[in-house]
Amino acid sequence: MSKRTSDSKVKAPLSALAARRLRQQQQQQITAEPASGTGTPNDDSPVVTPGIEIAPTITRKSVPNSYPIDGQTTAGPSSKGSVAEIPGNQLGEKSDNLPRQLSNFTPTDDNYVYDSQNAEITVKLRRGESLVVQGEFRISVGSGSISICGAIVETSSSISVVAPASQALPVIECASKSKKRKVEKPPNRDGEYDAVFTIKSTRTGLSDLGKVCPRFDKIWKPPLTSTTTKLEGTESFTPILTSLQSTPILTVPPSWQSAITSLSSTKQSPKCIFIVGGKSVGKSTFGRYLLNNIVTSQTPSRTIIYLDVDPGQPSFTPPCALSLHRITRPIVTPSFATFGSTEVLRQHHIGYTSPREDPKYYLRCAADLIQEYRNLVQQLGEEHTLVVNTCGWIKGLGRELLQELVLICEPTDAVGLGDVDGVFAEILPTDKSIKKHLLEGAGSGASGNSNSNGVASGGAGGGGGGGGAQAFSPADLRTLQTVAYFHAVPKGTDADIAFDFDRHLTGMMPIVASYRGANKVIHGITVLDADVTADLAFTAINATVVSINLIKGDDKEHPILRYLEDVYGGDDNAAPFIASNQFDGTSGVLPAEGTEMIGLAIIRGVNEEKGQLQLLTPVSEAELNQRVEDGYKVVLSRGRDEMPVWLMWDWRGRGAEQRRRRGTGANGGGVDKAPYLDFVVGGEVAGKGAKEWKVRRNIMRRGQQRR
């Protein structure tokens, strides 16, 4: 594939005088703080030591500087690894700051061993040292213990990590309870280390995400101007030591650590932990740290139940869903890479990224998930810690919903991030039955490096020619989560996951499901909260995201089954459209009780003559058939789930490169047309949807508006 140049930036030239002045300033910074390394480096080579940030020398050649290790300047590849600087912007971009140190770790021949044959490195850390690694990898601890994102990984244990630049990068450190283990002592060096572990390449397919969605094609690349440990280039990970770009790392305020330790204790068990906070204060990050600490801090490992009632940025499902999960192992992956990593106990599709559109149905779904948890406790005879992750709507109606959720969940502990004193005063009872934990938000304390999802929230690299920090909005992250969801594929057992981005959705074979006839699979079709007539039903759902919902066939009192019986009377040849205007909004047409979502699908096409729908979904055909054989009725429901254009358009397809070069669209030049899309040709767009759609809304009094 030809290299794309649309994201490239024009670099401003740097004069010889300016370059010399900048070089002198950097050399002064280096000489002002002399390093105390053990080796004797070359005179013109800076020394990398813990706690000192070194600026690379600016030259007129695009050749990376060589940093010494143990007194040896390494300019070429080494089987034991070396430190190398990734070239970039040495002439074009002037930096006012010295490199920021990301890893408090200096690799040597003793504490850093690179095995090119197995694509892995062995790292030995002492207390106080840390290492930041970007990419996909698996950590196996051979001695001592480490901590990463709140998880404690002990000797002979391992953990899988997915760390792209779309999120703040995780930090590997020695665990606080690690005991010093004496390893083989090299000559003339102290051989005691707190932790010894290996990092090995793993590939889930996520590194190919840019093949489908170019917006995220650089999230796996390290910062352009950074100091990294040199590898062969075939590994799926990159250890990063320093960076000139703004590269957020995942750290938490000190108050979080003490709160997590207290909440993870088994002295008061079981617990129901209710997490509250506004937008971008760290709710999801705190919840991830907490659940990782709970499942790894005790022996044997503990199980946690996670209730996610944030439909805008859920932790383990695509957007527009509320869900209940059983978690038995730590999870160090961003939200878009977690599909299949937990046991989904139950989930509901509310059809919106906020509870604002239908708060009544939102609360019904949350109450049903809590009841599922209590049924599980009664069935197993034991209780687990329940963590509740709420959305960031804490004002007005959002505060009233939080108050209702408190009554539903009956928490023992409430964690407030940011300024939530007033919120707690209104939503929590005054009898002090709930223990309060008021903590600073992630952006106000020691961790100003990430937002509520540990997302890289600033700096360069968003649209430039490299990795590092990239600014992504919540809408971007929902797009990323949706695209990844529809390209997820099952991989073995043990909750391992994989993704397939080599094939675009438009080139994948769909599942063909009948909605008419004696052997029909689809028993109902509805559009949430919209007045759509039966003759426009398939137009309304075609090329949209729908939820796949299950209803027990013997639940005769279910409103949908009653409606189908009353309207169609068992006529298998009728299209089973369910008009939502016959019910009380979405709350009546899809009641939470007796309804369960098992996944999402895209309606790829409709064959009304044969009575068939073409579905693109990560839910397997075998699972759907099994549910039908078990007596479940399948109902498809369209909400307001966002349809990313990348799921419908294969920008790499035949003629795509020619279109990019000519600046023309799929409707010009005789190239293939893309389904459901129109492209700009000669400055104009033709076809339906080409012009602005102006909608006039009737003015209503507040009492007339739907609540």
C-alpha positions, 0 to 999 in steps of 0.5 A: 500500500502506498504511503499516505501523505494527507496527514503530513505536515510542512516543516518550517526550515531552521536557520544555521544561526538558530540551529547553533544557538539551540544546540548551545543551549542544549549542551549547556543543559547537559553540562550543568548537570553532570551524569554519574554513570559507571562507564566512560562515554565518548566526548560527544555522546550524552549519558543517560542516567536515572533522574536526568533528562538529556536533549539530543544534539540537533544535526542536519542529518536524519540519523539517530544519535547513539546513546551509550550503555555501560560506557559503550557507544552502540550505533548498530543493532545489538542482540542484547538491546541498546538505547536508540533515538527514533529520528524525527523533526530534528530540523523542522520542530524546535522544542522549548523543553528537554525530553520528559523522562517516562521510564526511571530505568537505565538499561545495561547489559545486566538488567536488560537482555534482548532475545531476538529469536523469541522476540522478548526482553528480560528486565530486572528492576530495583525498587523505585525503578519503572518502565513504560512500554507501548504496544501489545505484549505479555509480561511473565514474572520470574522473580519478585512481583510487579505492579501495573495499572493496579494489578500485582503480578507475582512470581510464575504469573503473567499478564497480557497488556494492550497499550496504544497511544490512544490511552495514557501508557501504563507503568511497570513498577516493583510491587510494594510488597515485593521481596528482594530476590537474589539473582545471578550476580554479575562481575563487579555489580550488585546482583540483588533485584526486586523483580525479574520479568520477561516481555514477549510480543503478542499479536491480537490483530489490533495493530492493523486497526489503521487498515480499516480506520486510518484515524487511528493508524498511528496509535501503535507508533512510539513518539517521533522524538523519543529515547527507546530501547532498540529492538529488531523492529519485528516486535509488537512492543517498544519500551520508551525511556524519554520523549520530547512529545507530550506522552501521557503515562498512567499514574494516579494521585496518592490519595487513590492508592490509600483508598484502593488499598482500603476498598480492597481489604477483606475486613468489610466484606462484601462491599458494593462500591459506587463510583461518582464523578463528573466528566474526565475526572477518572472514574473508569481509570479508578474502577480499572485500578480498583478491580485489578487490585481486588482480583490480584491482591489476595491469595487465592485470587478474588472475583469481582462483579462489575456493573457498568451503567455508563452508556457513553463510554462503557468499559467492556461493551460497545456504546449504548449498553448497560452491562454486568460482568464477572471478572476473575483476572486483571485487565490492562487493556483499553476499552476497545480491546476488552471484548471477550475478556470478561464473562458477560452475565447480562446486558441491555441495549438502551439505544442512546449514549446518555440516559437523558433520552429515556431515563425511565428505561435506563433505571429499569435496565439498571434495576434488572442488572442488580436483580441479576446480581442478587439472583447470582449471589443467591444461586452461588451462596456467596457474595462478591465485591460489586463495583458500580461505574456511573456516567459523568452526568451529575447535574439536574436530572443526572443527579436525580438518576444517581439518587435512584441508582443509590436506592437500587444498588444499596452501596456500602461505599461511595467514591467521589472524584472531583468536587462532588460534596454537593452531589453526595449531600443529595444522593446519599442517606444522612444516616452514615450507613454508606462510607464516603471516599472523597478523592481528587480528580485525575486532572487535579492531582498528581496525575494530570496525564490522562482523563477519565479513561486514561486517554491521551488528551493532549500534545502533538501527534494527533494528526502528524507523522508519528505516535505519542500523545494524540487528542481523541474526543469521546466521539472518536473513542466511541468510533474506535470502540464500535469499529473494534467491536465489529472486527472482533473474532473469537480466539480459543478459550480463557477469554482470549480475544483476537481482531481481524482487520485484514478484511473489511466488513463489506467483504465479509460473509454476512449471516442470512436470517429469515424474518418470514416463514416457518423457520424464521429466526427474526421474530420482531423488528422495532425502531426505538422511540420513532414513529415509523410506519410498517412500509418504511420499517426496512428503509429505517433499519437498513445500513444501521446498527441494531441490537440483537435481543432475546426473549424467552418463548414461553414468556407469554406476558412479555409485551412484545410477544403479546403485541405480535400475537395480537397484531399478526396472530401467528402469521409467519408470512407477515413482516414482524414490525413492532411500532414503538408508538403503540407503547410508552416510548422505549420503556414499553416496547423493550422491557428490561425484565425478560429481555436480554441483549447478546450483541450488536449487528449491522443490517447489511442488506434486506431481501424483502422478496425472500424475507431475509436480512443480512447481518454483520455481527461478531455474534457467531451463527452457532450461538444464534442457532443455539439460542433459537433451538433453546426456545428464545425469540430474537428481536432486532431493535434500532436505537441511535447507535453511531455508524462510523463511516469506516464500517461501510467504506473500504478506503483501501478498496479497488480505486481508493488510491486513485481517488486519493491521488485525484481528489475525486470520489467513488462516483467519478472516474469510473471507479466502483461506488461504495454502498450508502455513501456519496463522495465529492466530485468536482466540488459537489455531492450528488444523490440523496443526502447531498444537501443540508437537511433542515428540520423544523421542530414544533414548539411545545410547552414543557408539560407537553414534552416527553419525559 
